[in-house]
Amino acid sequence: MKTRRIFLFLFLALFFIGVVVSPRLEASDVDTLIKQAFNRGEIDSETALVYRVLKVVAPERLPDSFKADKVRFEKCATLIMLELSARWPGLSAGSRKRLEPYLLRNSRLIPKAPDRRDKGVFQSSLPNSCQTTNFNIEWGNTIPTITEWQDNDSNGRPDYIDNLAVYLETCWAHEVETLQLLEPDQSSTYYVNVYVANTGDGAPTLGSNIYGYTTTFPYDTGLSGPLDMAYIVMNDDYSAFPANDDPEGKFKGAMKVTFAHEFFHVIQFTYDIDEAGWFMELSATWMEDEIFTDVNDYYNYLQGSGGW
């Protein structure tokens, strides 16, 4: 097992270095179109950032000339959302207004200690919430009409949420307890927030081809608590995502590795939020296989045409 882990890490390192040094991008790729327009002087740096964020949260809102010819599944949007977080204070009012409908708004940090949960301050920001030992999951009332969102055990929560709750604590147990990595910043006091995208009522939005992302709270005017605490956004529907090897099916497999990947970003932020982006993604992809060995979702992104 140890040999397999080392081999996987080295293989991914070589792959990511190859991608960084010599990107294999298609002409229809949105990022390529944006970069080309910026290099030609057709758009400025702020507009390029806005378009890159729209690619993640609302691709249908991109100008027609920046829309991709085909769907390209993307493992993680953390790096672009971190860039947005860092540059938000300097964005123009027009750019902020353009992006705000798709971002997390009026969120709250929920204290783990019951006696500190003053509902006037610490109430959940979305209509529905569920707490595990270490996480607060929130979602709106507009949920997909698919099997994975049914409530087959009649416990009052969709099966998607029940399954996600299990995966969250599985990842915490392995990354924090087994590997003895640092706990996320502020997580001894507050739950780590996890939001399910595209569920309405103020939930963030996410393109149907993006697995998820992790970022921090600086553009959230309603936050009660430390501004540097990370949160995770999960897609609401993995039905159309590429196949993987999970014996429980690709939907659950995609959920598992997405959270393993994104939660490792939360831990990375605790060590160094300014770590090189390629290394953040490399090690987070390694963590997918470290926890959920049988899923192998990352195989889909080693082809050059659909990966990073």
DRENBA-318605 format. One record per residue (C-alpha): residue number from 1; residue in three letters; x, y, z. Coordinates in pm, whole numbers. Example, Ala and Ser with C-alpha at 12.3 -4.5 7.8 and 13.67 -1.06 7.14 Angstrom:
2
@nr:1&rest:ALA&xx:1230&yy:-450&zz:780 $
@nr:2&rest:SER&xx:1367&yy:-106&zz:714 $
END
This chain:
308
@nr:1&rest:MET&xx:0&yy:0&zz:0 $
@nr:2&rest:LYS&xx:281&yy:240&zz:89 $
@nr:3&rest:THR&xx:456&yy:170&zz:-244 $
@nr:4&rest:ARG&xx:130&yy:236&zz:-430 $
@nr:5&rest:ARG&xx:88&yy:570&zz:-254 $
@nr:6&rest:ILE&xx:441&yy:682&zz:-340 $
@nr:7&rest:PHE&xx:404&yy:575&zz:-703 $
@nr:8&rest:LEU&xx:72&yy:758&zz:-738 $
@nr:9&rest:PHE&xx:209&yy:1076&zz:-585 $
@nr:10&rest:LEU&xx:516&yy:1077&zz:-810 $
@nr:11&rest:PHE&xx:307&yy:997&zz:-1117 $
@nr:12&rest:LEU&xx:67&yy:1281&zz:-1047 $
@nr:13&rest:ALA&xx:358&yy:1515&zz:-979 $
@nr:14&rest:LEU&xx:509&yy:1443&zz:-1318 $
@nr:15&rest:PHE&xx:169&yy:1484&zz:-1483 $
@nr:16&rest:PHE&xx:94&yy:1816&zz:-1317 $
@nr:17&rest:ILE&xx:442&yy:1952&zz:-1389 $
@nr:18&rest:GLY&xx:395&yy:1854&zz:-1752 $
@nr:19&rest:VAL&xx:62&yy:2033&zz:-1765 $
@nr:20&rest:VAL&xx:201&yy:2346&zz:-1601 $
@nr:21&rest:VAL&xx:507&yy:2359&zz:-1827 $
@nr:22&rest:SER&xx:330&yy:2258&zz:-2148 $
@nr:23&rest:PRO&xx:-47&yy:2293&zz:-2121 $
@nr:24&rest:ARG&xx:-254&yy:2084&zz:-2361 $
@nr:25&rest:LEU&xx:-558&yy:2301&zz:-2409 $
@nr:26&rest:GLU&xx:-823&yy:2287&zz:-2678 $
@nr:27&rest:ALA&xx:-916&yy:2588&zz:-2889 $
@nr:28&rest:SER&xx:-1269&yy:2568&zz:-2747 $
@nr:29&rest:ASP&xx:-1152&yy:2589&zz:-2385 $
@nr:30&rest:VAL&xx:-1298&yy:2895&zz:-2211 $
@nr:31&rest:ASP&xx:-978&yy:2977&zz:-2024 $
@nr:32&rest:THR&xx:-787&yy:2975&zz:-2351 $
@nr:33&rest:LEU&xx:-1036&yy:3209&zz:-2516 $
@nr:34&rest:ILE&xx:-1017&yy:3449&zz:-2222 $
@nr:35&rest:LYS&xx:-636&yy:3444&zz:-2218 $
@nr:36&rest:GLN&xx:-618&yy:3505&zz:-2591 $
@nr:37&rest:ALA&xx:-857&yy:3800&zz:-2567 $
@nr:38&rest:PHE&xx:-657&yy:3947&zz:-2278 $
@nr:39&rest:ASN&xx:-328&yy:3907&zz:-2465 $
@nr:40&rest:ARG&xx:-479&yy:4084&zz:-2765 $
@nr:41&rest:GLY&xx:-581&yy:4375&zz:-2541 $
@nr:42&rest:GLU&xx:-953&yy:4317&zz:-2600 $
@nr:43&rest:ILE&xx:-1034&yy:4278&zz:-2229 $
@nr:44&rest:ASP&xx:-860&yy:4401&zz:-1915 $
@nr:45&rest:SER&xx:-746&yy:4197&zz:-1614 $
@nr:46&rest:GLU&xx:-1064&yy:4257&zz:-1415 $
@nr:47&rest:THR&xx:-1290&yy:4153&zz:-1703 $
@nr:48&rest:ALA&xx:-1079&yy:3843&zz:-1754 $
@nr:49&rest:LEU&xx:-1128&yy:3754&zz:-1388 $
@nr:50&rest:VAL&xx:-1503&yy:3811&zz:-1409 $
@nr:51&rest:TYR&xx:-1527&yy:3585&zz:-1715 $
@nr:52&rest:ARG&xx:-1319&yy:3312&zz:-1547 $
@nr:53&rest:VAL&xx:-1548&yy:3321&zz:-1243 $
@nr:54&rest:LEU&xx:-1860&yy:3316&zz:-1460 $
@nr:55&rest:LYS&xx:-1719&yy:3007&zz:-1629 $
@nr:56&rest:VAL&xx:-1738&yy:2840&zz:-1285 $
@nr:57&rest:VAL&xx:-2060&yy:2977&zz:-1138 $
@nr:58&rest:ALA&xx:-2278&yy:3074&zz:-1435 $
@nr:59&rest:PRO&xx:-2129&yy:2971&zz:-1772 $
@nr:60&rest:GLU&xx:-2452&yy:3060&zz:-1947 $
@nr:61&rest:ARG&xx:-2384&yy:3426&zz:-1859 $
@nr:62&rest:LEU&xx:-2060&yy:3443&zz:-2054 $
@nr:63&rest:PRO&xx:-2062&yy:3643&zz:-2379 $
@nr:64&rest:ASP&xx:-2120&yy:3411&zz:-2673 $
@nr:65&rest:SER&xx:-1766&yy:3456&zz:-2800 $
@nr:66&rest:PHE&xx:-1632&yy:3309&zz:-2474 $
@nr:67&rest:LYS&xx:-1853&yy:3002&zz:-2454 $
@nr:68&rest:ALA&xx:-1693&yy:2662&zz:-2509 $
@nr:69&rest:ASP&xx:-1788&yy:2445&zz:-2804 $
@nr:70&rest:LYS&xx:-1839&yy:2148&zz:-2574 $
@nr:71&rest:VAL&xx:-1866&yy:2068&zz:-2203 $
@nr:72&rest:ARG&xx:-1530&yy:2017&zz:-2034 $
@nr:73&rest:PHE&xx:-1555&yy:1867&zz:-1686 $
@nr:74&rest:GLU&xx:-1329&yy:2036&zz:-1434 $
@nr:75&rest:LYS&xx:-1218&yy:1874&zz:-1114 $
@nr:76&rest:CYS&xx:-1186&yy:2180&zz:-897 $
@nr:77&rest:ALA&xx:-1243&yy:2557&zz:-916 $
@nr:78&rest:THR&xx:-1061&yy:2643&zz:-594 $
@nr:79&rest:LEU&xx:-776&yy:2841&zz:-749 $
@nr:80&rest:ILE&xx:-996&yy:3082&zz:-943 $
@nr:81&rest:MET&xx:-1230&yy:3128&zz:-646 $
@nr:82&rest:LEU&xx:-932&yy:3201&zz:-420 $
@nr:83&rest:GLU&xx:-816&yy:3460&zz:-670 $
@nr:84&rest:LEU&xx:-1160&yy:3616&zz:-661 $
@nr:85&rest:SER&xx:-1148&yy:3618&zz:-282 $
@nr:86&rest:ALA&xx:-813&yy:3797&zz:-282 $
@nr:87&rest:ARG&xx:-910&yy:4053&zz:-548 $
@nr:88&rest:TRP&xx:-1268&yy:4118&zz:-435 $
@nr:89&rest:PRO&xx:-1192&yy:4436&zz:-232 $
@nr:90&rest:GLY&xx:-1040&yy:4599&zz:-541 $
@nr:91&rest:LEU&xx:-1310&yy:4506&zz:-792 $
@nr:92&rest:SER&xx:-1534&yy:4774&zz:-938 $
@nr:93&rest:ALA&xx:-1894&yy:4803&zz:-822 $
@nr:94&rest:GLY&xx:-2007&yy:4684&zz:-1164 $
@nr:95&rest:SER&xx:-1802&yy:4364&zz:-1148 $
@nr:96&rest:ARG&xx:-1920&yy:4290&zz:-795 $
@nr:97&rest:LYS&xx:-2282&yy:4340&zz:-896 $
@nr:98&rest:ARG&xx:-2233&yy:4109&zz:-1192 $
@nr:99&rest:LEU&xx:-2097&yy:3824&zz:-976 $
@nr:100&rest:GLU&xx:-2286&yy:3861&zz:-648 $
@nr:101&rest:PRO&xx:-2603&yy:3670&zz:-755 $
@nr:102&rest:TYR&xx:-2397&yy:3352&zz:-795 $
@nr:103&rest:LEU&xx:-2184&yy:3368&zz:-481 $
@nr:104&rest:LEU&xx:-2251&yy:3275&zz:-121 $
@nr:105&rest:ARG&xx:-2436&yy:3554&zz:61 $
@nr:106&rest:ASN&xx:-2546&yy:3617&zz:421 $
@nr:107&rest:SER&xx:-2369&yy:3311&zz:557 $
@nr:108&rest:ARG&xx:-2307&yy:3229&zz:922 $
@nr:109&rest:LEU&xx:-2055&yy:3031&zz:1119 $
@nr:110&rest:ILE&xx:-2221&yy:2785&zz:1357 $
@nr:111&rest:PRO&xx:-2049&yy:2733&zz:1696 $
@nr:112&rest:LYS&xx:-2003&yy:2372&zz:1803 $
@nr:113&rest:ALA&xx:-2093&yy:2456&zz:2163 $
@nr:114&rest:PRO&xx:-2475&yy:2445&zz:2197 $
@nr:115&rest:ASP&xx:-2481&yy:2723&zz:2457 $
@nr:116&rest:ARG&xx:-2322&yy:2964&zz:2205 $
@nr:117&rest:ARG&xx:-2585&yy:2917&zz:1936 $
@nr:118&rest:ASP&xx:-2779&yy:3240&zz:1961 $
@nr:119&rest:LYS&xx:-3026&yy:3206&zz:1673 $
@nr:120&rest:GLY&xx:-3021&yy:3579&zz:1619 $
@nr:121&rest:VAL&xx:-2656&yy:3560&zz:1521 $
@nr:122&rest:PHE&xx:-2568&yy:3202&zz:1440 $
@nr:123&rest:GLN&xx:-2869&yy:3075&zz:1250 $
@nr:124&rest:SER&xx:-2805&yy:2886&zz:929 $
@nr:125&rest:SER&xx:-2802&yy:3102&zz:617 $
@nr:126&rest:LEU&xx:-2998&yy:2857&zz:398 $
@nr:127&rest:PRO&xx:-3340&yy:2707&zz:477 $
@nr:128&rest:ASN&xx:-3207&yy:2356&zz:541 $
@nr:129&rest:SER&xx:-2911&yy:2246&zz:749 $
@nr:130&rest:CYS&xx:-2764&yy:1937&zz:907 $
@nr:131&rest:GLN&xx:-2475&yy:1917&zz:1154 $
@nr:132&rest:THR&xx:-2233&yy:1627&zz:1190 $
@nr:133&rest:THR&xx:-1955&yy:1613&zz:1448 $
@nr:134&rest:ASN&xx:-1739&yy:1860&zz:1256 $
@nr:135&rest:PHE&xx:-1944&yy:1998&zz:966 $
@nr:136&rest:ASN&xx:-2248&yy:2211&zz:896 $
@nr:137&rest:ILE&xx:-2420&yy:2119&zz:567 $
@nr:138&rest:GLU&xx:-2664&yy:2368&zz:415 $
@nr:139&rest:TRP&xx:-2891&yy:2359&zz:110 $
@nr:140&rest:GLY&xx:-3190&yy:2542&zz:-32 $
@nr:141&rest:ASN&xx:-3536&yy:2420&zz:-125 $
@nr:142&rest:THR&xx:-3478&yy:2381&zz:-500 $
@nr:143&rest:ILE&xx:-3338&yy:2030&zz:-520 $
@nr:144&rest:PRO&xx:-3296&yy:1800&zz:-820 $
@nr:145&rest:THR&xx:-3575&yy:1554&zz:-899 $
@nr:146&rest:ILE&xx:-3340&yy:1257&zz:-915 $
@nr:147&rest:THR&xx:-3311&yy:937&zz:-715 $
@nr:148&rest:GLU&xx:-3010&yy:1057&zz:-518 $
@nr:149&rest:TRP&xx:-3215&yy:1341&zz:-368 $
@nr:150&rest:GLN&xx:-3507&yy:1126&zz:-252 $
@nr:151&rest:ASP&xx:-3562&yy:1052&zz:116 $
@nr:152&rest:ASN&xx:-3575&yy:674&zz:97 $
@nr:153&rest:ASP&xx:-3525&yy:621&zz:470 $
@nr:154&rest:SER&xx:-3793&yy:882&zz:561 $
@nr:155&rest:ASN&xx:-3567&yy:1061&zz:809 $
@nr:156&rest:GLY&xx:-3664&yy:1404&zz:681 $
@nr:157&rest:ARG&xx:-3340&yy:1459&zz:488 $
@nr:158&rest:PRO&xx:-3256&yy:1378&zz:125 $
@nr:159&rest:ASP&xx:-3033&yy:1075&zz:76 $
@nr:160&rest:TYR&xx:-2777&yy:1306&zz:-88 $
@nr:161&rest:ILE&xx:-2733&yy:1485&zz:246 $
@nr:162&rest:ASP&xx:-2720&yy:1160&zz:447 $
@nr:163&rest:ASN&xx:-2450&yy:1021&zz:219 $
@nr:164&rest:LEU&xx:-2257&yy:1346&zz:218 $
@nr:165&rest:ALA&xx:-2259&yy:1354&zz:599 $
@nr:166&rest:VAL&xx:-2093&yy:1012&zz:606 $
@nr:167&rest:TYR&xx:-1828&yy:1113&zz:352 $
@nr:168&rest:LEU&xx:-1747&yy:1432&zz:546 $
@nr:169&rest:GLU&xx:-1664&yy:1251&zz:866 $
@nr:170&rest:THR&xx:-1480&yy:975&zz:679 $
@nr:171&rest:CYS&xx:-1251&yy:1240&zz:534 $
@nr:172&rest:TRP&xx:-1204&yy:1416&zz:867 $
@nr:173&rest:ALA&xx:-1117&yy:1086&zz:1036 $
@nr:174&rest:HIS&xx:-854&yy:1000&zz:777 $
@nr:175&rest:GLU&xx:-700&yy:1341&zz:712 $
@nr:176&rest:VAL&xx:-706&yy:1478&zz:1067 $
@nr:177&rest:GLU&xx:-700&yy:1173&zz:1292 $
@nr:178&rest:THR&xx:-518&yy:904&zz:1092 $
@nr:179&rest:LEU&xx:-270&yy:1126&zz:905 $
@nr:180&rest:GLN&xx:-257&yy:1371&zz:1199 $
@nr:181&rest:LEU&xx:-275&yy:1679&zz:979 $
@nr:182&rest:LEU&xx:-368&yy:2011&zz:1134 $
@nr:183&rest:GLU&xx:-735&yy:2074&zz:1200 $
@nr:184&rest:PRO&xx:-882&yy:2352&zz:984 $
@nr:185&rest:ASP&xx:-852&yy:2705&zz:1118 $
@nr:186&rest:GLN&xx:-1123&yy:2787&zz:1375 $
@nr:187&rest:SER&xx:-1273&yy:2436&zz:1354 $
@nr:188&rest:SER&xx:-1232&yy:2377&zz:1727 $
@nr:189&rest:THR&xx:-1492&yy:2653&zz:1774 $
@nr:190&rest:TYR&xx:-1703&yy:2645&zz:1457 $
@nr:191&rest:TYR&xx:-1832&yy:2379&zz:1222 $
@nr:192&rest:VAL&xx:-1674&yy:2373&zz:878 $
@nr:193&rest:ASN&xx:-1948&yy:2492&zz:641 $
@nr:194&rest:VAL&xx:-2040&yy:2287&zz:334 $
@nr:195&rest:TYR&xx:-2293&yy:2429&zz:86 $
@nr:196&rest:VAL&xx:-2477&yy:2239&zz:-186 $
@nr:197&rest:ALA&xx:-2483&yy:2453&zz:-499 $
@nr:198&rest:ASN&xx:-2779&yy:2531&zz:-726 $
@nr:199&rest:THR&xx:-3039&yy:2466&zz:-456 $
@nr:200&rest:GLY&xx:-3175&yy:2821&zz:-443 $
@nr:201&rest:ASP&xx:-3262&yy:3051&zz:-152 $
@nr:202&rest:GLY&xx:-2918&yy:3214&zz:-153 $
@nr:203&rest:ALA&xx:-2712&yy:2903&zz:-217 $
@nr:204&rest:PRO&xx:-2409&yy:2959&zz:-442 $
@nr:205&rest:THR&xx:-2437&yy:2843&zz:-801 $
@nr:206&rest:LEU&xx:-2202&yy:2612&zz:-987 $
@nr:207&rest:GLY&xx:-2171&yy:2505&zz:-1349 $
@nr:208&rest:SER&xx:-2295&yy:2156&zz:-1427 $
@nr:209&rest:ASN&xx:-1942&yy:2056&zz:-1526 $
@nr:210&rest:ILE&xx:-1761&yy:2165&zz:-1206 $
@nr:211&rest:TYR&xx:-1716&yy:1914&zz:-921 $
@nr:212&rest:GLY&xx:-1677&yy:2174&zz:-646 $
@nr:213&rest:TYR&xx:-1450&yy:2435&zz:-490 $
@nr:214&rest:THR&xx:-1310&yy:2564&zz:-161 $
@nr:215&rest:THR&xx:-1257&yy:2928&zz:-69 $
@nr:216&rest:THR&xx:-1283&yy:3178&zz:217 $
@nr:217&rest:PHE&xx:-1534&yy:3443&zz:323 $
@nr:218&rest:PRO&xx:-1402&yy:3793&zz:239 $
@nr:219&rest:TYR&xx:-1686&yy:3897&zz:7 $
@nr:220&rest:ASP&xx:-1955&yy:3790&zz:251 $
@nr:221&rest:THR&xx:-2105&yy:4094&zz:423 $
@nr:222&rest:GLY&xx:-2326&yy:3892&zz:657 $
@nr:223&rest:LEU&xx:-2059&yy:3672&zz:813 $
@nr:224&rest:SER&xx:-2050&yy:3634&zz:1189 $
@nr:225&rest:GLY&xx:-1710&yy:3498&zz:1282 $
@nr:226&rest:PRO&xx:-1354&yy:3490&zz:1149 $
@nr:227&rest:LEU&xx:-1325&yy:3603&zz:788 $
@nr:228&rest:ASP&xx:-1049&yy:3357&zz:700 $
@nr:229&rest:MET&xx:-1240&yy:3036&zz:770 $
@nr:230&rest:ALA&xx:-1274&yy:2821&zz:462 $
@nr:231&rest:TYR&xx:-1595&yy:2673&zz:326 $
@nr:232&rest:ILE&xx:-1670&yy:2412&zz:60 $
@nr:233&rest:VAL&xx:-1922&yy:2417&zz:-225 $
@nr:234&rest:MET&xx:-2041&yy:2084&zz:-367 $
@nr:235&rest:ASN&xx:-2232&yy:2032&zz:-690 $
@nr:236&rest:ASP&xx:-2591&yy:1920&zz:-644 $
@nr:237&rest:ASP&xx:-2595&yy:1672&zz:-931 $
@nr:238&rest:TYR&xx:-2315&yy:1441&zz:-1046 $
@nr:239&rest:SER&xx:-2536&yy:1235&zz:-1278 $
@nr:240&rest:ALA&xx:-2372&yy:1355&zz:-1599 $
@nr:241&rest:PHE&xx:-2014&yy:1345&zz:-1472 $
@nr:242&rest:PRO&xx:-1764&yy:1094&zz:-1614 $
@nr:243&rest:ALA&xx:-1771&yy:732&zz:-1506 $
@nr:244&rest:ASN&xx:-1550&yy:610&zz:-1223 $
@nr:245&rest:ASP&xx:-1483&yy:274&zz:-1059 $
@nr:246&rest:ASP&xx:-1686&yy:320&zz:-740 $
@nr:247&rest:PRO&xx:-1879&yy:-3&zz:-669 $
@nr:248&rest:GLU&xx:-2169&yy:211&zz:-539 $
@nr:249&rest:GLY&xx:-2196&yy:397&zz:-870 $
@nr:250&rest:LYS&xx:-2037&yy:703&zz:-1028 $
@nr:251&rest:PHE&xx:-2265&yy:954&zz:-851 $
@nr:252&rest:LYS&xx:-2153&yy:848&zz:-505 $
@nr:253&rest:GLY&xx:-1798&yy:806&zz:-628 $
@nr:254&rest:ALA&xx:-1789&yy:1163&zz:-756 $
@nr:255&rest:MET&xx:-1930&yy:1292&zz:-426 $
@nr:256&rest:LYS&xx:-1669&yy:1101&zz:-226 $
@nr:257&rest:VAL&xx:-1362&yy:1217&zz:-416 $
@nr:258&rest:THR&xx:-1491&yy:1573&zz:-449 $
@nr:259&rest:PHE&xx:-1516&yy:1610&zz:-75 $
@nr:260&rest:ALA&xx:-1185&yy:1432&zz:-9 $
@nr:261&rest:HIS&xx:-1024&yy:1673&zz:-256 $
@nr:262&rest:GLU&xx:-1193&yy:1989&zz:-129 $
@nr:263&rest:PHE&xx:-1149&yy:1914&zz:241 $
@nr:264&rest:PHE&xx:-778&yy:1869&zz:182 $
@nr:265&rest:HIS&xx:-778&yy:2222&zz:40 $
@nr:266&rest:VAL&xx:-931&yy:2340&zz:370 $
@nr:267&rest:ILE&xx:-643&yy:2177&zz:556 $
@nr:268&rest:GLN&xx:-390&yy:2316&zz:309 $
@nr:269&rest:PHE&xx:-517&yy:2667&zz:384 $
@nr:270&rest:THR&xx:-429&yy:2606&zz:749 $
@nr:271&rest:TYR&xx:-68&yy:2543&zz:655 $
@nr:272&rest:ASP&xx:-22&yy:2791&zz:368 $
@nr:273&rest:ILE&xx:-307&yy:2938&zz:166 $
@nr:274&rest:ASP&xx:-47&yy:3085&zz:-73 $
@nr:275&rest:GLU&xx:102&yy:2748&zz:-166 $
@nr:276&rest:ALA&xx:169&yy:2696&zz:-538 $
@nr:277&rest:GLY&xx:-157&yy:2615&zz:-714 $
@nr:278&rest:TRP&xx:-24&yy:2314&zz:-903 $
@nr:279&rest:PHE&xx:94&yy:2156&zz:-577 $
@nr:280&rest:MET&xx:-239&yy:2224&zz:-406 $
@nr:281&rest:GLU&xx:-422&yy:2042&zz:-683 $
@nr:282&rest:LEU&xx:-168&yy:1762&zz:-708 $
@nr:283&rest:SER&xx:-181&yy:1678&zz:-339 $
@nr:284&rest:ALA&xx:-561&yy:1715&zz:-320 $
@nr:285&rest:THR&xx:-595&yy:1468&zz:-607 $
@nr:286&rest:TRP&xx:-360&yy:1232&zz:-426 $
@nr:287&rest:MET&xx:-585&yy:1258&zz:-120 $
@nr:288&rest:GLU&xx:-884&yy:1134&zz:-323 $
@nr:289&rest:ASP&xx:-708&yy:802&zz:-378 $
@nr:290&rest:GLU&xx:-564&yy:797&zz:-29 $
@nr:291&rest:ILE&xx:-915&yy:786&zz:121 $
@nr:292&rest:PHE&xx:-1135&yy:635&zz:-151 $
@nr:293&rest:THR&xx:-898&yy:394&zz:-323 $
@nr:294&rest:ASP&xx:-1156&yy:220&zz:-542 $
@nr:295&rest:VAL&xx:-1308&yy:528&zz:-707 $
@nr:296&rest:ASN&xx:-1022&yy:626&zz:-943 $
@nr:297&rest:ASP&xx:-1209&yy:929&zz:-1072 $
@nr:298&rest:TYR&xx:-883&yy:1107&zz:-1144 $
@nr:299&rest:TYR&xx:-821&yy:863&zz:-1433 $
@nr:300&rest:ASN&xx:-1061&yy:1081&zz:-1631 $
@nr:301&rest:TYR&xx:-823&yy:1375&zz:-1606 $
@nr:302&rest:LEU&xx:-500&yy:1210&zz:-1719 $
@nr:303&rest:GLN&xx:-590&yy:1229&zz:-2087 $
@nr:304&rest:GLY&xx:-495&yy:1588&zz:-2157 $
@nr:305&rest:SER&xx:-826&yy:1679&zz:-2322 $
@nr:306&rest:GLY&xx:-1052&yy:1694&zz:-2021 $
@nr:307&rest:GLY&xx:-822&yy:1763&zz:-1729 $
@nr:308&rest:TRP&xx:-627&yy:2048&zz:-1583 $
END
